Every structure is written in C-alpha cells, then in structure tokens.
Amino acid sequence: MFILPQHSDAEGFAERGVLATLADMVAGRSLVIASNFTLGCFTISLNLEFLAPVPQGGWIETTAKLYGQQGNVAFVACDISYDGNVVMQANGKFKQFPHADLR
C-alpha cells in the first residue's frame, strides 16, 4: 500500500489509525483465507506497537502469522514493514465462527 496524502497526518507521516486498520484487516482476512473461506471472524482485541514513522509516499507491506488457537479463538501477529524494516507490530485475538456465505 502506498501512503497517500489521505492516509497521512499533518506532519506528513502515515496516520497511525490507518496502520491499525490495515493490521486488523490483514490479520482477520488471513484467518478467513487459512480456513478456506469456511470461517468468519471478528476482532476481540488488538494490541499495537508503533516502532517508526512511515513518510507520505512510502510503500508498506504486511505479513500475518497465526501463532495460537484455543477453541474458536485464534491469535494472530501482523507486522507492517517499510523499506525492509518493521514499523508496526500488532497482536490480535479473533473469535472465529462458521460462515458458509463468506465467499
């Protein structure tokens, strides 16, 4: 994702709310894809650590990893990187549920 002016704060860096939303979406969508679209999910909690700013015009990339499961609750880590460096880390807890119409 490119950080465009509408994603930026007054100082010209990525708005932290945009990064938080992206991490939440990537983590949740990763769970849906991992279940082969048979389960939906919603966020129970999301903990964020902002490690460095991302300038407007920067290209960011995300990665997500399932690191635990307890019944219908999944634990996912998501990193956002800019220029090869992790700039935000998110750890989330998601409740999964059967959802046949998710495709």
Order of alpha helices (4+ residues) and beta strands (2+ residues): alpha-beta-beta-beta-beta
